Amino acid sequence: MKKNWVSLLTVLMIFMSIFGIMSCGKKEGLIYKRSKDRSYYIVTGLGEWNDSALTIPATYKGLPVKEIGASAFKGQLDLTQIVISDGITKIGDNAFKRCNKLKKITIPSSVVSIGYKAFESCYHLQEFSIPNSVTSIGDFAFECCWSLTEFVIPDSVTSIGKSMLSGCQGLTQVTIGKGVKSIGEKAFVGCPELKEIFIPANVTKFDTYAFLGFFEKIVLENTEGWTAQMPAPYTSNSVAISSADLLDLQTAKDYLTRRYSQYIWTCEE
């Protein structure tokens, strides 16, 4: 009798696994899992999918879809176009990393966070914009997106993460929003076509090597109250940067890209 129950249980588990009715589900090639509180779904990957275009829906089985999970589409080489439906709030870490052929993605105004390396090495990504709902963009989020030519950081974002745009070889223009307070380490390194940048007065901190690269002109809207300090353990080494030096474009470039590039810059608000 016991053996019969074991055999029946084994068959049942195989059946459930095949039809995807255990902890996740599938719809139009997508794989989902329920959130911990069981109130919404998270997209975790692709099932059977043969198309180059994909829409991530707003609902599944009567519940909202709110997140694109970590590494959900990582390395999916056939995807060229993705539409994220309104209602999704989070794009997880590595979510679209190394989607090499991805050219266009629609990000709705419901999204508030874009994770670590979310679009790293999407070499052909060109058509997208970050809505003003996004408040957080992770480190390395757009690293090595070679085909990007322009990048607008909305006013809602408060910081530019470490190496966020590093290795973007085709990038020629970056617009920094009015909400950005800090620029992370090596944010623009490896962007040979990015020759000029304007830093609005709301930015009050540059991390080490923030402007290491090919800049020919760096314009600071606010030139008053800047101090450059070596990072730990050499924090006793600090330099007060004069407004006159920063108003001189050649000197400002020299300080930020070479002479004091390894320092952390802060400005009194």
C-alpha angles and dihedrals in degrees: 000000000000091000090053091054091049091050092048092049091050092052091047093052092049090050092050092047093051094050095042098235100132115082099332140039141207132227126169090345097312127121120217140186131194121251118249092259090047091233100115145009132254121208107231104174152312126298119184107347130156103169129093093218123068136183118200105210129226095230141032126187091349096307130099122261106225108164143043102214130230112288090356094148100013112153096003097152099184099058114104103160132031132182117197110202123232112267098049109116107181137047105196133223113292089358095149100011114153095005085150098185098043108125106163135029130174113215114192127220090252093073113102103170138038113194139228111297089351093155101015114152095008087147098184100040109132113137116067142092133207111236123228089250093074113100101167132046116179130231115280089009095147101018114151096008089150098183098055111112101171132028126188118195107203124230091251093067115091102192142023106228130228111292089347093155101017117140094020093143098183097045113125104161137035123183115199116209127233093250098058112113102172142028116213133228115294090352094160104022115140096025101125095175095051099096103155137034136177117216112204121220093253090072108093104165138049119187123216116303091000091150100032104139143063102323118151096177131026116179119195115199089203116044098169129100101011123155126184117207132179114243123249132330089025098050093132088073106086135150129201108224114215123228090231091059092051093047088058101080096206092051093044090053092048093050096046100040101034126357099046099012093117091055129092109241122210133177128206109242 
